[in-house]
Amino acid sequence: MANFVLVAGAWLGAWAWDEVVPELRAAGHSTHPLTLSGLGDRKGLPAGQQTHVRDIVDEVERHDLHDVVVVGHSYSGIPVGQAAERIGDRLACVVFVDSNIPAQGESFASRWWQGSPALESAIDKNGGFWAPLAADDYDGQGLTDDQIRRIVSGSTPHPGATLTEPAALERPLGELSATYIKCLLDGPEPTDDVAALLTGKRWELIEMNTGHWPMFSEPRELARILHRAASES
């Protein structure tokens, strides 16, 4: 069975996977939910883009993991995509959960839908951090009030440098064996960069009829999809 390294998106930590982990373990997999530097119980640690890449690679190497399925949600698709390349033959596949993907020399901010200056300004005004979302920002994402409260109460400000530093790829992303999960309540189509990769032979698209945070709204279904991706890799 696979060794899952699970990385949640901006503001979140390992705790975001609490309802997915038991499902994966019941299917026989080992799980390594990861809190990135500067977030959650690692708040206060300095972190840039490559720090987060190193966090993921270190988790794999520290536990001597093989048959690794690296899972990146939202922002974390950017460091996960880079880390997946760097762990070499330890990798079974990578799963991007409604996520951004890295592009050589590009940052999260440079592809931000409101534009890089808007995000950089918001980070500057918040002391170098991206402020967590408010409860109202989660409306229409298939979440219960209790789930929204849990996300909001657990979120921590996200280190701004991880969003503004550029990605560094060692080879084309299309060479990775990858599953991309598109959460339809957050938009019906993948972004153009993802759509281009999905035309290749090594990337697969799976749709979920839920919002951008499926580890909270549909944890059992998400675990089922992750198990399938591992089984087919």
Buried (B, 14 or more C-beta within 10 A) or exposed (E): BBBBBBBBBBBBBBBBBBBBBBBBBEBEBBBBBBBBBBBBEBBEEEBBBBBBBBBBBEBBEEEEBEBBBBBBBBBBBBBBBBBBBBBEEBBBBBBBBBBBBBBEEBBBBBBBEEEBEEBBEBBEEBEEBBBBBEEEEBEEBBBEEEBBEBBBEBBBBBBBBBBBBBBBBEEEBBEBBBBBBBBBBBEEEBBEBBBEBBEBEEBBBEEBEBBBBBBBBBBEBBBBBBBBBBEEB
